[in-house]
Amino acid sequence: MRFTAAHQSIAFSRRMLLVGGAQAAFGAVLLTRLGYLSISQNEHYTLLAEDNRVQLIVVPPRRGWIVDRNGKPLAINRSDFRVDIIPDQLERPTETLRLLASLLQLDPDEVDRIIKELKAARGYQPVQVAENVPYERYAAVTVRLPELPGVQPQRGFSRFYPTGPAVGHLIGYVGAASAKEFEAENKNPLLVTPGFKIGKEGLEETLEQRLRGIPGGQRVELTARGKLVRELTPKPDRSGQTVQLAIDADLQEFTARRMGEESGSAVILDCMTGDILAMVSMPAYDPNSFSDGIGSTEWAALSDDQRQPLRNKVLNSLYPPGSTIKPMGALAILKAGIDPSQRIHCPGGYRLGNRFFRCLGRHGSVDMRRAIAKSCNTYFYAMGHRIGYDNIAPTARMLGLGEEFDLPVVSQSYGTVPDSAWKRRKYETSKRIVERPDWTASDTLNASIGQGFLIVNPMQLAVMAARIASGRDVAPALVGRHDKPGPMLDLDPKHLETVRGGMWEVVNGDGTAGASRLPFPDIQMSGKTGTAQVRRLSASASRGQGGDWKYRDHGLFVFFAPSDKPRYAGAVVIEHGMGGARAAAPVAKDALTFLFDRAKALANLSALEQQWGGTLAERTARRAGAIEAAARAALLAKKAQG
């Protein structure tokens, strides 16, 4: 076929039409995209451009205070000095770090940490060099600033606990967020801001969201290369809430000091409202050490101490209650219909089959009140065997034993109030003869005197004492201040009066705690002593009253006062104290004395502290100094090795 000029003209026109159409379509696409970006996405890209130009430096909020029932501070914020580095302003990293290490006396591990964080740092966010810097070192850095571009000394706030270890287990402590905590909060930038700390234990942890506050921000304008142009209007932070506790700070500190060098715990409640006035676990750590950043040497010293200063013994230690539960047992016996005047002869123990269960002595003929006063095991063996422990366990639970309380705490161990159903559940699959599922008479006798399967924590003992003292269903309260009395328990007032009479004789008659009478003519304390074995008597020649500390019996005491109009109740447990009258009751006596006459109590305490080597604060400072010296020696040895 031959192409004519007409054909060529038509083909050319078609090509021109196709090319022109393609160009028009391409232009339309470009215009549409341009319109989409400039109109529809205008706000989005404006924000991105603003972000490139302006960066926000998070300003941590000040943490809320924790105060006692009278407004006295238990945890506050103290002004301190800190030094940070702005990575993008750092000009001579090696020389700057060398000079900072010299001025701030940084150890090699700290320098290594700073180098790693600087390598990972981006933008204008600061990297922490040191916090809680002594003023002299802070001033030394400040005067050398012209030589230290990128170094940013500033004032900040650190957590401070005025009474130190007296509130260690109660308040807890704060520390830098871990990687796990950072991830758990969706990588909240506040958590990695230098100087910001979160609650790590105790109330500091459980009340974190109330105490934390809302962060502020310092906006800075930067160049495309990240250099600072100017600081813009800052966004103010909002401090965390102040939290008021039911605690009496003075009583808390006195009780902690009065525990001396003992290992144990003490709880004092308002027996009408349940307010926890003092909750002490000793020995304790100094939360200020954790706030400042605890060293490995101090951590090892705390972890290896057999008296367990890291453990909150009020809520997390469980003990056989010993004879402190006899008032509870007496209420159960009365509820079962037994006349409190009925007498039991105590020849020094109770025979069950071919086994003789021993008493603490030969008490002769005793009724209920006398049995409580003299802590006669034989009476409670006999009566417990008569009514059975399934009739005692409900009263134990009514009085708070085995109960998990609604408290803002990290954890609590609530122990066991056994009965036949509990044992069947626990041991129904066991093949061991000693762990058979049927409840035996021996189990009843052991539980009736606070041994065997029955284990409780000190808070439960304090609640038991408070409920017996007031007859009310009081629940322990830690946060806030409460005035409303708890509801009445379903207990016969005559039964309560009988039991309280026995507890009065324990202290004010010829009972087991006669040496712990209050030093007032018109104020009396009622109570019950207890001695709890930590191993079988046959395994120890000293019967728990000597030998290695860890094998000695625990000493316990529950109490309330004034006897005629109860207001305060509580419990003291001295681990391996060898007896409630010997170790625990004197602590309760002095703590109650403090509530009624502070000057008299402090005078007595001063004399005791002279024997112990100084006040709690002095002994704590001395130990901290020894640990610091050991840490320095270890560091020098490490340097010498290489």
Buried (B, 14 or more C-beta within 10 A) or exposed (E): EEEEEEEEEEEEEEEEEEEEEEEEEEEEEEEEEEEEEEEEEEEEEEEEEEEEEEBBBBBBBBBBBBBBBEEBBBBBBBEBBBBBBBBBBBEEBEEBBEBBBEBBEBBEEBBEBBBEBBEEBEEBBBBBBBBBBEEEBBBBBBEBEEEBEBBBBEEBBBBBBBBBBBBBBBBBBBBBBEEEBBEEEEEBBBBBBBBBBBBBBBBBBBBBEBBBBEBBBBBBBBEEEBEBEEEBEBBEBEBBBBBBBBBBBBBBBBBBBBBBEBBBBBBBBBBBBBBBBBBBBBBBBBBBBBBBEBBEBBBEBBEEBEBBBBBBBBBBBBBBBBBBBBBBBBBBBBBBEBEBEEBBEBEEBBEBEEEEBEBBBEBBEBBBBBBBBBBBBBBBBBBBBEBBBBBBBEBBEBBBBBBEBEBBBBEBBBBBBBBBEBBEEBBEEEEEEEEBEEBEBBBBBBBBBBBBBBBBBBBBBBBBBBBBBBBBBBBBBBBEBBEEBBEEBEBEEEBBEBBBBBBBBBBBBEBBBBEBBBEBEEBBBBBBBBBBBBEEEEEBEEBBEEEEEEBBBBBBBBBBBBBEEBBBBBBBBBBBBBBBBBBBBBBBBBBBBBBBBEEBBBEBBEEEBEEBEEBBBEBBBEBBEEBEEBBEEEBEEEEEEE
